[in-house]
Amino acid sequence: MAKLFVSGKLFVINQRSSTNPSDAIQKQQPALKRQLLLLSTIALFFSLILSPRSVLAASSHPAELLQALQAAASTQSFSDKFTAQVWLVDMSNRLKRFIPNAHARLRLLKQVHIEASKHQLMPELVLAVIEVESHFKADAVSVAGAQGLMQVMPFWKKEIGRSEDNLFDMHTNLSYGCTILAYYLKKEANNLTRALARYNGSIGHTKYPERVMRAWVKHWQPG
């Protein structure tokens, strides 16, 4: 539950009213929507004000950051700009522990939402996978040779891409990772545990799926 004072009035937002924030938002009255949009903007300013000096140095002009938020919210993967801005501000605050730069967070979140929506995946699930796989380090390389945010193995370039594709590129890596995860979900008839195990190359074991689901519940669960 979040509380903010606006023009001397206390507004309370219960963020656990629904497991699907998009459904909950669509049920609100227009006046409440406008209030929540104002609150999301104020929350973004507060996140800047309360951030460490190093973060503020990376974005010394809050107006530019708001423009970046509006640009990220304009993607067609969201149902409307209000839903987009609420989700982006919420997830940006959660992502701060991994990526201190606000602009970088918005760029990543926008692309995660685009690729997840394209493949009918929950974007929050994709964020949980990234947390477990690379801790949001785009240059991560595993001992097995997996690369980038979603730790994609290079052999996938022959299967679904091109040999010259750069798996350390954010857009490319997210496209590959979401394509692969969606493929395994289809293969396993939407059994998430088995699909995640296949993604990790550990089919028949539940350790990796459990790690992803713990990350999802702890850091990314909507509502």
N, C-alpha and C positions, 0 to 999 in steps of 0.2 A: 504494500500500500504506500503510495507516494503522496506527500502533502506539500503544497506550494501556496504561498501568499501572492495574490495578484490584486493590485489596487485595493489593498487592505482587506481582501476577502480570502478566506481559506477554501481551497479546492482540494478534494480528496479523490485520488484515482486508485481504484482497486484493480491492480494488474492481474489478479488471479480469478477474475470472474468467468473466464472461458479458456479452454485449451486452445482455441483458435481465435487469435486476436482479430483477424479480419472479419469473422462472423459477428463478434461482439461489437466491433466498431460500426458495422453496417446497421445495427439495430438502434444506434443512438440517434437522438433528435438533432436536427441541423444546428441548433443553438449550442448544444453540448459539444458537437463536433468542432465548432469554431473555438470554444473554450479550450478543448484539448489540443487543438493545433497551436493556440497561443502558448499553452503550457509546454508543449514539446519544444517550441522555439526558445522559451525561457530556460528550459532544462538544458538546452544546448549551450546557452550563454553561461549558465552556472557551471557546466562541465569544463568550460574554458577557464572561468575565473578560479575554480578550485583545482585546476591542473597544476602540475609542477612547472617550474620556470622553463624547463627544456621543451615542454609541450607548447607553451605559449609562444616561445621563440619560433617554433615551426609554423605557427599560425598567428601572427601578430595582429591580424585584421579580422575580427569576428564577422564583419560584413561579408568578407570573401568566403568565409566558412559557411555562412548562411546561403550564399549563392551556390556553393558546392553542394549543400544539402538539397536545395531546390532542384539543381541539375540532376542529382542522383535520383531524386523522387520522380523525375519525369519519365523514367523508363516504363515501357509498356508492360513489364512483368507485374506491376502493381495494378490493383483494381482502380485506384484513384490516388491523387497526390496526398490527401490527408492520411490514408492508410500507410502510404510510403514513408512519409515523414515521421509518423509515430514509430513505425518499425525501425527505421534507420537510426533515429535518436536512441531508442531502447537498446538496439543491438550494438550501436557504437559505444555506449556507456559500458556494456558488458565486455566489449572487445578491447577496451582501454588497457587492461592488464597485460595484453599481449602486444598491442600496437599503440604506442603512445601518440603518434601523429594523427590528428583528427582527419585531415584530408586523406591520408592513406587508408584510414578505416572506412571512410565513405566510399572510396574507389573500390575497395575490396568487397564491401557489403553489397554495393550495387551489382557487381559482377556475379557474386554468389547468388543473389536473388534471380538474376537473369538466367544463369545456367541451371539452377535448381528448378525454376519454373518451366524452362524449356523441356526438362526431362521428368517433370511431374514429381519432383522430390521436395521434401520439406527443406527450406533453406537453413533452418536451425539444425537439422540433422547433418547437413553438409558442413556447417561450422563446427559441429562436434567431431566429425571425422577429421577435419583439418587440425583441430586442437590436438587430437590423439596422434595423428600422423606426423605433424611437423611443428606443432606449437606456433603456427602462422609464420614460419620462416620460409620465405620463397626460395631460398638457396639451399634448403636442406637436402642432404643426400644420405640415404641409409647404407648400412653395410652391404646390403644386397644390391645396391645400385638404384633404388627408387629415388625419384627426383621431385623437388618442388613441394608446393603447399599440400597437395593430396597424395604425394609420394607415388607417382605413376612410374611404372617400370618402362624403360625405353623400348621394349619389344612391342608395346602397344602402338608405337608409331607405324609399324608395318601393318598392324591389324586395322586401325581406324583412322590413321592420319597420313603424314608424309615424313620421310626420313629427315628432312631439314627442320621439322617442328622443334621449337625450343620449349622443353618442359619446365624450364625455370621462369618462363613468361607467365604472369598471373592468368591472363585470358586463356592461353593455351592449356595450362595445367588444369584450370577449373573445368574447361570444356571436356578434356579427357576424363578427369576424375568423375564428373557427374555422368558422363556417357557410360563409363564402366560400372558405376554403382547402379545406375538404372538398368543396365543390361543384366546384372546379377539379381536384382530384385525381380525382374521378369522371369529369369531362369528359375528362380526359387519360389515362384508363385506368390510374391510379396511377403515371403517369410524373411523378416528383417535380420533375424539372428543369423540365418544361413547365408544371406546375401552379404552381410558385413564380414562374415568369416571367409567367404570366397574373395571378397575385395582384399582382405589381408593375406590371402593364401593359407588360411588355417581352417579349412572346412572340416567339420567334425569336432571343433573345439569352440568353446564359448568365451574364452578369456578376452579376446579382442572385442567382440560385440558388446560384452559387459562393460568394457572400458569406455567405448563410445557412448553407450546409453547412460553411464554415470556422468560423463562430461555433459551430455545433453540435459540431463535432469539438473545438474548443479549450475550450469552456466548459460544454457541456451533455451531451455523449455519455455515456450510462449506462455504469456499470461502472468 
